Amino acid sequence: MIGLSSQHKYYFYNETCDMRKGFNGLSGIVTNLMGMNPLDGSVYVFINRGRNRMKMLVYEQGGFMLYYKRLERGYFEQITSKNSGTVRITWEDLVLLIQGIKRKEIKRLKRYQRA
């Protein structure tokens, strides 16, 4: 199936990434630098130094899928955290990141969440 949804887990690699990397290079970053398993079905998000290119790596049944976005103008917001390397983000955070909306200027209303 082609497509991402709120049912996936999303992990943002908090360092810059060489966009020449393909499936093997990005899965190597997930394994060696992020300390995670690239085969677990989570989506791993990478951004280049200029913050105008993004790649998302996800393993689906039968193999890896690679999504690639290049901005013609502007840049992606840098997601920062106290932890260097990996930041867990939500589906909503990813959509805001792709659409160019600053997350800190958004006020979230309370919603029910399953434990």
C-alpha positions in Angstrom: 0.0 0.0 0.0 1.3 3.4 -0.8 0.6 6.1 1.8 1.3 7.3 5.2 -1.2 7.9 8.0 -1.6 8.7 11.6 -1.3 5.0 12.4 2.5 5.1 11.7 5.1 6.1 14.2 7.3 9.0 13.0 10.9 9.6 14.0 12.8 12.8 13.0 16.6 12.5 12.6 17.7 15.7 14.4 21.0 15.9 12.5 21.6 17.0 8.9 21.6 14.2 6.3 23.3 13.7 3.0 20.4 13.5 0.5 22.6 11.3 -1.8 21.9 8.4 0.5 19.4 5.9 -0.6 17.7 2.9 1.0 20.9 1.3 2.4 22.5 4.5 3.6 19.4 5.8 5.4 18.6 2.4 6.9 22.3 2.4 8.2 21.6 5.8 9.9 18.5 4.4 11.5 20.4 1.3 12.8 23.8 2.8 13.7 23.1 6.4 14.7 19.5 6.4 15.8 19.7 2.9 17.5 16.4 1.7 16.0 15.2 -1.0 13.7 14.4 0.2 10.1 12.2 -2.9 9.6 9.7 -2.0 12.3 7.3 -0.1 10.0 8.0 3.3 11.5 8.6 6.3 9.3 12.1 7.9 9.6 12.4 11.5 8.5 15.6 13.1 7.3 16.4 16.7 6.2 19.5 18.1 4.5 21.8 20.8 5.7 20.0 23.5 3.6 16.6 22.3 5.0 15.0 22.3 1.6 15.0 18.6 1.0 13.3 15.8 3.0 13.4 12.0 2.7 11.2 9.6 4.6 12.1 5.9 4.8 9.5 3.3 5.8 9.5 -0.5 5.5 6.3 -1.9 4.2 5.4 -5.5 3.4 7.9 -6.7 0.8 10.4 -3.8 1.0 11.4 -0.2 1.7 9.5 2.8 0.4 11.4 6.2 0.1 9.5 9.4 -0.1 11.4 12.5 -1.3 10.3 16.2 -1.1 12.3 19.1 -2.6 11.1 22.6 -1.9 11.5 25.1 -4.7 11.4 28.0 -2.2 11.7 28.2 1.5 12.9 25.6 4.1 11.7 23.0 6.5 11.5 24.0 10.2 14.2 22.4 12.3 12.7 20.3 15.0 14.8 20.6 18.1 14.9 18.5 21.3 17.1 18.0 24.3 18.0 14.6 22.9 20.4 14.8 20.0 19.8 12.3 17.2 16.1 11.3 17.2 12.8 13.1 18.0 9.5 11.3 18.0 6.9 13.4 16.1 3.2 12.9 15.4 1.4 12.7 12.1 0.1 16.2 12.6 3.7 17.5 13.3 4.8 15.9 10.0 2.0 17.5 8.0 2.7 20.9 9.6 6.4 20.5 8.8 5.7 19.7 5.1 3.2 22.5 4.8 5.6 25.1 6.2 3.6 25.9 9.3 5.6 26.7 12.5 4.6 24.2 15.2 5.4 26.6 18.1 2.7 29.1 16.9 0.0 26.4 17.0 -2.1 26.0 20.1 -3.4 22.4 20.5 -6.8 21.9 22.1 -7.3 18.9 24.4 -8.4 15.7 22.8 -9.0 12.2 24.0 -6.1 9.8 23.5 -6.0 6.1 24.2 -3.4 5.0 26.7 
